[in-house]
Amino acid sequence: MEIKDRKENKVLNRVEISFSWKHDGKATPSRKEVMDLVRTLEPGSNPDLIVVKDCVTRFGQPLTTGLAYIYGSADAMSVEPGYIYKRHEPFRSATAADEADSDDGATQGGDE
C-alpha cells in the first residue's frame, strides 16, 4: 500500500490518509484487509475508530484507491453518518458495538 497523502485534521480530531494499493495476482482487498493495513501504517490507532471510504478498484487493473480516516475518539467519530457505522459494524470489537448500540437508543428516542 502506498500513502498518497496524509493529513492531520485537528478540527475533526482525525488523521486522513489517501492511499493506493496495487494487488497484482490477488483479488480486490476486502474492507477488513484495508482496515488492518491502515492500522499497521498508523501505530497505536484503535481499530474501532478507523473508517474506510471511497474505496474504488479500477476495472481490469489490480489497483485500489481510497480514503481512510483514523479518529482520535468515539466522540470525534460522531460526525460520520449512520450508514458508515452500519457498514463498519462487523469489524468493531464487542465493547465498541455495545457502545454504539446504547448511543443509537439514546439518539433515536422518539415521541412515544
Secondary structure, 3 states (H helix, E strand, C coil): CEEEEEEEECCCCEEEEEEEEECCCCCCCCHHHHHHHHHHHCCCCCHHHEEEEEEEECCCCCEEEEEEEEECCCCHHHHCCHHHHHHHHHHCCHHHHHHHHHHHHHHCCCCC
